[in-house]
Amino acid sequence: MLANGSRGWTEDMAFALVHEGMHYQVQTSRIPATDWHLVSWEPEEALLGALHRNVLWSLLLVLAFLAIALFISLRLSKLVTAPIESLSRTARRIGRLELDDLPRESSRVLEIQHLNQALDESARSLQAFRKFVPVDVIRQLIAEGHALEPNGSPRRVTAMFTDVEGFTAIAESMPADVLMRQLTDYFNLATRVFARHGGVIDKFMGDGIMVLWGAPTDLPDAEYRACVASLELHAEMTELNRRWQAEGLQPFRTRIGMHTGIVIAGVLGSSDRLSYTALGDVINAASRIEGTNKQLGTRTLMSEATFEGLGGRLATRRIEEQIELRGRQTRMVLYELLEVEHQPR
């Protein structure tokens, strides 16, 4: 204290000092009514060591709790982010109309359960919607950025119309549920055959089907693909008719007409109800050509334009007399597509 110049103090004081390498805390107090001063000192370790240790342990505990909290938050976030990433992939698939075999995401998080249920309902709604609209058409419109409003553009297509011979009489001779089952089997078979060769079904019309090759996307060799699909449809219907006849059901005999040319294809309709279809003389002529099968007793007829697109790769027979089609002023040259037994090997 003398060395520190503290002799003759008049006020209480506290200070630290180092003696022989040890740290001390010193406290002085003046005793009232006397000239005495009370001086006390204590090694800093004895006085503050426990406090330092407590502070250190508290810091370590805080760090440990922070580490545990971080670990738990990461685990909880993984429970949330992993399902959300999976649901986002599912949403992208739904956006591309890839609706088959969509994964279900189970989670104990209520919000994720609600999101999963909403996506599932959206997928089921679109699956129902997809049965009414050709998926290829929707994907093409989305890819090209078309607005869903009436529009159309010229396209060169091969249009096909099919019809079941004598369907009215067949429908009158059997119960409605049996007829519906046969029609469903027939349409399923025809849809698979046409899709295999790039055909897009425009619409079902009673027992008939309108199919386009070349819309909504360009299709090289559309005439040949349509003709091959016609031959395959007849061949597969032969087997299906054999099974039906074994069950005592009446067979379906399909008639087909095809024509090739420029049409206006696009989204047509009103502002609140739209349909993708094709319009023009080519469509009308193809429908009339299909109907001419009944007059000529043939199964598959095509126009000269479709015949030229074949390039002689399939066996055909020219109808020598130019045919007058119902509702048309000019006659047309038609060709019959011969079936498998007449095709070159």
Residue pairs with C-beta under 8 A, 6 or more apart in sequence:
1 7
1 26
1 28
1 39
4 15
4 17
6 13
6 28
9 28
9 30
9 37
10 30
11 30
12 27
12 28
12 29
12 30
13 27
13 28
14 25
14 26
14 27
14 28
15 26
16 23
16 24
16 25
16 26
16 44
17 23
17 24
17 26
17 41
18 24
22 43
22 44
22 45
23 43
23 44
23 45
24 41
24 42
24 43
24 44
25 41
25 42
25 44
25 47
25 48
26 39
26 40
26 41
27 39
27 40
27 41
28 37
28 38
28 39
28 40
29 37
29 38
29 40
30 36
30 37
30 38
31 37
31 38
79 107
79 108
79 109
80 109
80 112
83 105
83 107
83 109
83 112
83 116
84 112
84 115
86 103
86 105
87 105
87 112
87 115
87 116
87 119
90 102
90 103
90 105
90 119
90 123
91 119
93 99
93 102
94 102
94 119
94 122
94 123
94 126
96 139
97 126
97 130
97 135
97 138
97 139
99 123
99 126
99 127
99 130
102 119
102 120
102 123
104 116
104 120
105 112
105 116
106 116
107 113
107 116
130 138
133 276
134 200
134 201
134 202
134 216
134 276
136 200
136 216
136 217
137 200
137 216
137 276
140 216
140 217
141 148
141 216
141 267
141 276
146 267
148 267
148 274
149 267
149 271
149 274
150 266
150 267
150 268
150 269
150 270
150 271
150 274
151 266
151 267
152 264
152 265
152 266
152 267
152 268
152 279
153 264
153 265
153 266
154 262
154 263
154 264
154 265
155 214
155 215
155 218
155 262
155 263
155 264
155 265
155 278
156 214
156 222
156 260
156 261
156 262
156 263
157 212
157 213
157 214
157 215
157 222
157 260
157 261
157 263
157 265
157 278
157 282
158 212
158 213
158 214
158 222
158 223
158 225
158 226
158 258
158 259
158 260
158 306
158 309
159 210
159 211
159 212
159 213
159 258
159 259
159 260
159 263
159 278
159 282
159 283
159 286
160 199
160 209
160 210
160 211
160 212
160 213
160 226
160 229
160 230
160 256
160 257
160 258
160 286
161 208
161 209
161 210
161 211
161 256
161 257
161 258
161 286
161 287
161 289
161 290
162 190
162 208
162 209
162 211
162 233
162 254
162 255
162 256
162 290
163 207
163 208
163 254
163 255
163 256
163 290
163 291
163 293
164 170
164 186
164 207
164 208
164 252
164 253
164 254
164 255
165 252
165 253
165 254
165 255
165 293
165 294
166 253
167 206
167 207
167 252
170 179
170 250
170 252
171 179
173 250
174 249
174 250
178 249
182 244
182 249
182 252
183 207
185 240
186 237
186 240
186 252
187 204
187 209
189 233
189 236
189 237
189 240
190 209
190 233
190 254
191 201
193 229
193 232
193 233
193 236
194 200
194 201
194 209
194 211
194 229
194 233
196 229
196 232
197 213
197 225
197 226
197 228
197 229
197 232
198 213
198 219
198 222
198 225
199 211
199 212
199 213
199 225
199 226
199 229
200 211
200 212
200 213
200 215
200 216
201 209
201 210
201 211
202 210
202 211
202 212
202 276
202 277
202 278
203 209
203 210
203 275
203 277
208 290
210 283
210 287
211 226
211 229
212 265
212 278
213 219
213 222
213 223
213 225
213 226
214 222
215 263
215 265
215 278
216 265
216 276
219 225
221 309
222 260
222 309
223 258
223 260
223 302
223 306
223 307
223 308
223 309
223 310
224 309
224 310
224 311
224 313
224 314
226 258
226 306
227 258
227 300
227 302
227 306
227 310
227 314
227 337
228 314
230 256
230 258
230 300
230 337
231 300
231 314
231 337
231 339
231 340
231 343
233 254
233 256
234 254
234 299
234 300
234 339
234 340
235 339
235 340
237 252
237 253
237 254
240 252
241 251
241 252
244 250
244 251
244 252
245 251
253 299
254 299
255 290
255 293
255 294
255 298
255 299
255 300
256 290
256 293
256 299
256 300
256 301
256 337
257 286
257 287
257 288
257 289
257 290
257 291
257 292
257 293
257 300
257 301
257 302
258 286
258 289
258 300
258 301
258 302
258 303
258 306
259 282
259 285
259 286
259 289
259 302
259 303
259 305
259 306
260 282
260 303
260 305
260 306
260 309
261 280
261 281
261 282
261 285
261 305
262 280
262 282
263 278
263 279
263 280
263 282
263 283
264 278
264 279
264 280
265 276
265 277
265 278
265 279
266 276
267 274
267 275
267 276
268 274
268 275
268 276
268 277
268 279
269 275
284 327
284 328
285 303
285 325
285 328
285 332
286 303
288 325
288 326
288 327
288 328
289 301
289 302
289 303
289 325
289 332
289 334
290 301
291 325
291 326
292 298
292 301
292 323
292 325
292 334
293 299
293 300
293 301
295 323
296 319
296 323
296 336
298 336
299 339
300 336
300 337
300 339
301 319
301 334
301 335
301 336
301 337
302 316
302 334
302 335
302 336
302 337
303 332
303 333
303 334
303 335
304 332
304 333
304 334
304 335
306 335
307 316
307 335
310 316
314 337
314 338
314 343
315 337
315 338
315 342
315 343
315 344
316 335
316 336
316 337
316 338
317 335
317 336
317 338
318 333
318 334
318 335
319 333
319 334
319 335
319 336
322 331
322 332
322 333
323 331
323 332
323 333
323 334
324 331
325 331
325 332
